[in-house]
Amino acid sequence: MNDRTSGPEQAEREELALLLPAPAERDLPPGRHLHHKDTLMRLIDQDGERATARPRPRPRLLRPAVLLPAAGLALGGVLLTTLAVTGQDSAPAPSASATGSKATGTRGAAVLLDRIALAAGKGGERTVTGDQFVYVRTLVSGNEGEFGGPVKLAEPGEREVWMTQKAGPVIDEGLIHQDGSYIPLVVGVPDGEKPVGHPAGLDRPTYAWLASLPTDPDVLLRRLTAEITRDQDSRDTPAEDRDEARDAFDAIGELLRETVMPPRTAAALYRAAARIPGVRVDPDAVDAAGRHGIGVARDDTAAGWRTTWIFDSTTLEYRGERTYLIRDTSMGRKGTLIGVSAVLERAVVDALRERPSKTT
């Protein structure tokens, strides 16, 4: 009788099995990031009054985990991702399991990302119109420390965003609900100057724009790299500050967070990520909600941190992200968590402040 499980396929399956965590025999205990953006919006009052920002270069695909004080702070842009971490200054250093220091090699990451792509590609396509909004609810925690100083994080709380799906250019990009306030995401200029809106694109990824991306992973990776390079050229970014592999990983991470992703695009993005040098598997990563999963990690050696995308170990659905220091920096000692998020809900709704029906 032929052994249908022998050969390269079986070897690959056994390799992946070693990467996945063993079934739990007990309950697992409950356990980035404020992205650096080009220009900060004005400080926003607690009553949520509208704020505007001067024109800034696009897109926002810069190095992650540059943490800023959370109080009174808003960052311009559709992917305004205030992801940080739980914990206090007196908290003990995270364990190797919690921080993901068990990350393994790139071969395993390629195998895992292919499985994730297969799972993501099985989702259903949907029709999203320009007058609708993408709704994403996450669990996040803001940095209360000094700018440029050690990380000091608040207790985690929920954040809701509504992102317009208009092709644009648009001035009103959406709305954030966090810490009891509704904060409009407004792009424009003060003092009576003509406003400049943002079209759909890498800087403002609508569902329709994401669906228009090439699904060949090599072509997609070249497309992302070219768009990032054009943006860096427009900002006169010094050559020493450029890193194609890092920027591509960060760009894909941006696109995964606060969007509703077309299945074919998601599959292509994960396969493109498998081609980025330095990606590895984190066998046990924990999101902001305390959910354990399997992760895909990459080190930013220049900045001194590791970022991990976290996936459900069974369904391989994207759960969130986690970032921690891999060496001592001004932000903290090696092993310090500097970013974590957990996606709780994604949907498409018809109006700002509308929340998805529990029966949907």
PyMOL commands that set and color helices and strands:
alter all, ss='L'
color gray80, all
select helices_A, chain A and resi 8-19+96-99+106-120+207-211+217-234+239-241+244-257+263-273
alter helices_A, ss='H'
color red, helices_A
select strands_A, chain A and resi 133-140+157-164+172-178+181-186+280-286+292-300+305-311+318-325+337-349
alter strands_A, ss='S'
color yellow, strands_A
deselect
rebuild
show_as cartoon
